[in-house]
Amino acid sequence: MSGYGQTKAAMADFLAILLIIQNRKIVNFVLCYNHFMKIRGFETITLYPHLSLPTRATAHSAGYDLAAAETVTLLPGEIKLIPTGMKAYMQENEVLYLYDRSSNPRKKGLVLINSVGVIDSDYYDNPENEGHIFAQMKNITENAVTVEPCEHIVQAVFMPFLIADNDTATGNRDGGFGSTGD
């Protein structure tokens, strides 16, 4: 982990104890978490300020349920990007993976066509689309399938990632969806 990343992680875990002393007596003691530093989470993009942030279904769920931000209809065999209205912030050594919901193929006839979506930390607030997260879905039925706003479409899981010893990546993101490849 880079020095910058270690510093940010240490700051994020920092607990401050504030003592207010008057005339050599402790008159107030406050234990406070540094809540001003964002560690990881979701925000709505400008276009969809009314949406609720993703949540986990249970205390033991790994994934946050991402929902469609608007109505999208997919014709048989069609692949479309479904907007979620969300962007995700995380530490520079973390990634957000998008996984298909296990019930999508059976209940909706939809699959996350790229199997796993990868949202890099530098995708957040990119100038092209604010870091808007899309789910790339395919209709595997013989009928049109409509996804309604607030309907859960994918699960999002935050994870750390490792870098190889000889890694020399130095580039910076200059776009949105699909901008780091050909």
N, C-alpha and C positions, 0 to 999 in steps of 0.2 A: 504494500500500500504506500502511496506517495506520502511525503511529509505533510502536504496540504490536507490529504484525506485523513491522516491520523489525527491532525489537529482538529479538524471538523468533528471527527468521531468523538474525540476526548471532550470537546466543548459541548457536544450534544448530550453526553452522559454526565455533565457537570452538575453537581448539586451545590448550591450556595447557602452558606449560613450567615445570616446578617445579625449582628449583635449591636444593639443600641445601648451605649453606656453613658450614664450621667452620674457624676460625683462618685466614680469608681464602683458603681453598682450596675448590674445588668438590668435594664428596665424593660427590654423587649427582645425576644428571641424569635427569629423567623427562619424556617427552613423552606426554601423555594426552589423549584425546578426551573431551569433556564428554558422557559416556554417560548422564547422569542426566536429560537433557532428551529427552522423546519428540518426534519430528518427525512421523512418519506410520507407521501400521501397523495391525495387527489385534489384537484380544483376544477371548477367549471371553466370552459373557455368563454370568451366574451359573447359569442353568439347564443349561448344557452345558459344565462345566469340563473334561471329558475329551476334547474335540475337539482335533484338531491345527490349527494356524494355517495359513491359505492360503499357497501357494507359487506361484512361477512355474515353468512347465515347463522353460524353457531360459533361458540367460543373456541372450538377446535378446527374450524374451517381454515384452510390455508389461503383460499382464494377470495377476493373481493368480487362481488357480482357486478359486472358492467352491463348497462342497459342501453337500448337504442334511444337516441335523442329525438328521432323523428320517424314517421312512417316510411317504410321502404318495402317495395314489392319486388320479388325476384321471380322471373319466369323460369320454367323448367330448364335445368342445366346452367342457368345464369350465375355469374359471379359478380358480386357487388361489394363495395366498401360501405359498411353501415356505420354512420357516425355515432359516437357515444356522448359527445359534448364534454368529454373529460380530458384532462392532461394530468400527468403524474410527475411529481418531483421526488428525487431520491439522491443518495450519496453517489459520488462519482465511481465507486467500485460496486455498484448495484445495477440490476436490470429488472425490468418488469416483464414477466412472461404472460402472454395471453393464451389460455387453454380453452378448448371447446367445452361446453357444458355437456355432461354425459347424456342428458335427455334430448339434446338438440336433434340428432338424427332420427330418433324414434318418434318424438312428439311433434317436431316442426319440419323435419325433412331438410334440415340445414346442417352443414359442416363448416368448420373453420378450415378453409381450403389450404392454407399454408401450414397446417398441423399445429404449429406453435408460433405465435406472434412475438417479436422481440422489440421491446421499447427501451432504447438506450437512455442513459441519464441526460445526455446532451440534446435529446429530442425535445425536452421540456422548453417551452417558450421560444421555440425556433421562429425566425422571422416569417417563414412561409405560411405556417398554419397554427401558431401558438403551441404546438405540441399536441394537437388534437389527435386522440386515439381513435382509430377506426378498426372494425373487425371485418376481415376479408372473408365473406361467407359465400357458400355455393348451395344452390337449391338442388338437391339430389332426387326430387320427386318428379312426377309427370304433370304436376299442377303448379299454378302460381302460388307462392307462399308470401304472405304479408307479415312483416314484423312491425309491431306497434310501438309507439313511444313508451318508455319505462319497462319494456319487456326485456328480461335478462337474456343476454346473447353469449357472453363469454365470461370466464373467470380470470382475474388478474392476480398474479402471485409475485411479490417482491422477493428477489434472491440476490445474494452476493455472487460475484464471479471472480475467477482467478486469471492471472496473466502469465504467459510463458516467460521463462528467463530471458530470452533474447528478443522480447517484444520491442519494437521500435516505432510503434504508431504515434504520430504527432499531429495528424490532421484534425481539422475542426469541421463540424457539421455546418453546411451552408443551405440547408433546405429541410423540407418536411418528409412526408411519407416516401420511403424508398430512396432517399437521397444519398445513402452511403454506398450504393452499388450501381452496377450498370443496368 
